[in-house]
Amino acid sequence: MDGTEAGGRPRGSGHRTVPHTADLRVEAWSETAERCITEAVRGAVESFADLSGAAAVAEREFEVTAPTDEDLLVSVLDEAVYRLDADGEIPLETAVGPIRATGGLRAATVRCRMADAARTPLIGAVPKAVSLHDLRLRGDSGGWTCAVTLDV
């Protein structure tokens, strides 16, 4: 066995970056949409920051709402990019609460333990924005997968 399920999806939860011209492309997978989004955030952060020695300096909680699951993924990543730019903080750990249907929208509470960007070694290009091009978040009987491109 090679660690993948039928259809080529890796088992369990995880993420990877894949080659993409002048941008950052992250793919993630997990058994739930919430964990898949969490993995996408982790993959994005690990592409530019060495978290191995990072310590949490703050905890943040925020609510995201969006018309679709894919837009919810974008909202969570947008918040991570914003926190880095505005507050100098990098998500060290992210937990996306259960996704709820609220008045035609999707909503979730997100909790992040944040590291100080000034004390975290940067090892790659820092994302500036989330692209809507080729955005994907889908689930089936085998779990959830997502793919997102970040402008760097």
C-alpha positions as CSV (number, residue, x, y, z in Angstrom):
1,M,0.0,0.0,0.0
2,D,1.2,3.5,-0.8
3,G,-0.8,5.5,1.8
4,T,-3.6,6.6,-0.6
5,E,-7.2,5.6,-0.9
6,A,-8.9,4.5,-4.0
7,G,-9.1,7.4,-6.4
8,G,-5.6,8.7,-5.4
9,R,-6.6,10.8,-2.3
10,P,-4.1,10.5,0.5
11,R,-5.3,8.9,3.7
12,G,-6.1,10.9,6.9
13,S,-5.5,14.7,7.0
14,G,-2.7,16.6,5.4
15,H,-1.6,19.3,2.9
16,R,1.0,20.0,0.3
17,T,2.1,22.8,-1.9
18,V,2.3,22.2,-5.6
19,P,4.1,24.1,-8.3
20,H,2.3,27.1,-9.7
21,T,3.8,30.0,-11.7
22,A,4.6,33.0,-9.6
23,D,2.0,32.1,-6.9
24,L,1.5,29.6,-4.1
25,R,-0.9,26.6,-4.7
26,V,-2.0,24.6,-1.6
27,E,-3.9,21.4,-1.7
28,A,-5.4,19.8,1.5
29,W,-7.5,16.9,2.4
30,S,-9.3,15.5,5.5
31,E,-12.4,13.7,6.7
32,T,-14.3,16.9,7.3
33,A,-14.6,20.3,5.6
34,E,-13.5,22.0,8.8
35,R,-10.3,20.0,9.1
36,C,-9.6,20.4,5.4
37,I,-9.8,24.2,5.8
38,T,-7.5,23.9,8.8
39,E,-5.0,21.9,6.8
40,A,-5.1,24.5,4.0
41,V,-4.2,27.3,6.5
42,R,-1.4,25.2,7.9
43,G,0.0,24.5,4.4
44,A,-0.1,28.1,3.5
45,V,1.7,29.2,6.7
46,E,4.3,26.4,6.4
47,S,5.1,27.6,2.9
48,F,6.6,30.8,4.2
49,A,7.3,30.4,8.0
50,D,9.4,28.0,10.0
51,L,7.1,27.2,13.0
52,S,9.3,24.7,14.6
53,G,10.4,27.1,17.4
54,A,7.4,29.4,17.4
55,A,5.5,30.1,20.6
56,A,1.9,31.3,20.9
57,V,1.7,35.0,21.9
58,A,-2.1,35.5,21.5
59,E,-5.3,33.7,20.8
60,R,-7.8,35.0,18.3
61,E,-11.4,34.0,17.6
62,F,-13.4,35.2,14.7
63,E,-16.6,34.4,12.9
64,V,-16.6,33.8,9.1
65,T,-19.7,33.7,6.9
66,A,-19.9,33.1,3.2
67,P,-22.5,31.9,0.6
68,T,-20.5,28.7,-0.2
69,D,-18.0,26.3,1.5
70,E,-15.4,27.5,-1.0
71,D,-16.0,31.1,0.0
72,L,-15.7,30.1,3.6
73,L,-12.2,28.7,2.8
74,V,-11.3,32.0,1.2
75,S,-12.6,33.9,4.2
76,V,-10.4,31.9,6.7
77,L,-7.3,32.4,4.6
78,D,-8.1,36.1,4.0
79,E,-8.2,36.5,7.8
80,A,-4.8,34.8,8.2
81,V,-3.3,37.1,5.5
82,Y,-4.9,40.1,7.2
83,R,-3.6,39.2,10.7
84,L,-0.1,38.9,9.3
85,D,-0.2,42.2,7.6
86,A,-2.1,44.2,10.2
87,D,-1.0,42.6,13.5
88,G,2.3,40.9,12.6
89,E,0.9,37.6,13.7
90,I,1.0,34.1,12.1
91,P,-1.5,31.3,12.8
92,L,0.5,28.7,14.7
93,E,-2.6,26.5,15.2
94,T,-6.0,26.9,13.7
95,A,-9.3,25.2,14.6
96,V,-12.4,25.7,12.4
97,G,-15.6,25.1,14.4
98,P,-18.5,23.2,12.9
99,I,-19.8,24.8,9.7
100,R,-23.4,25.9,10.1
101,A,-26.1,26.9,7.7
102,T,-27.4,30.3,8.8
103,G,-30.0,32.2,6.7
104,G,-28.7,30.9,3.3
105,L,-25.0,31.4,4.4
106,R,-22.4,29.1,5.7
107,A,-20.8,30.2,9.0
108,A,-18.1,28.9,11.3
109,T,-16.2,30.1,14.4
110,V,-12.4,30.0,13.9
111,R,-9.9,29.9,16.7
112,C,-6.2,30.6,16.2
113,R,-3.2,30.5,18.4
114,M,-0.9,33.1,17.0
115,A,2.9,33.5,16.8
116,D,4.8,36.7,16.5
117,A,5.9,37.1,12.9
118,A,8.9,39.2,14.0
119,R,10.2,36.2,16.0
120,T,9.4,33.5,13.4
121,P,11.9,32.8,10.6
122,L,10.5,33.5,7.2
123,I,11.5,30.8,4.7
124,G,9.4,31.7,1.6
125,A,7.3,34.3,-0.1
126,V,4.6,35.7,2.1
127,P,1.0,35.5,0.7
128,K,-0.6,38.9,-0.1
129,A,-4.1,37.7,-1.2
130,V,-6.2,34.7,-1.9
131,S,-7.1,34.1,-5.5
132,L,-10.5,32.9,-6.6
133,H,-9.0,31.2,-9.7
134,D,-9.2,27.4,-9.6
135,L,-10.6,27.5,-6.1
136,R,-12.0,24.2,-4.9
137,L,-13.5,22.7,-1.7
138,R,-15.4,19.4,-2.2
139,G,-16.6,16.5,-0.2
140,D,-17.7,13.0,-1.0
141,S,-18.0,9.6,0.8
142,G,-14.1,9.5,1.0
143,G,-13.7,12.9,2.7
144,W,-12.9,16.4,1.7
145,T,-10.3,18.0,-0.6
146,C,-9.5,21.6,-1.3
147,A,-7.1,23.6,-3.6
148,V,-6.4,27.3,-3.4
149,T,-4.0,29.7,-5.0
150,L,-2.4,32.5,-3.0
151,D,-0.8,35.6,-4.6
152,V,2.7,36.1,-3.2
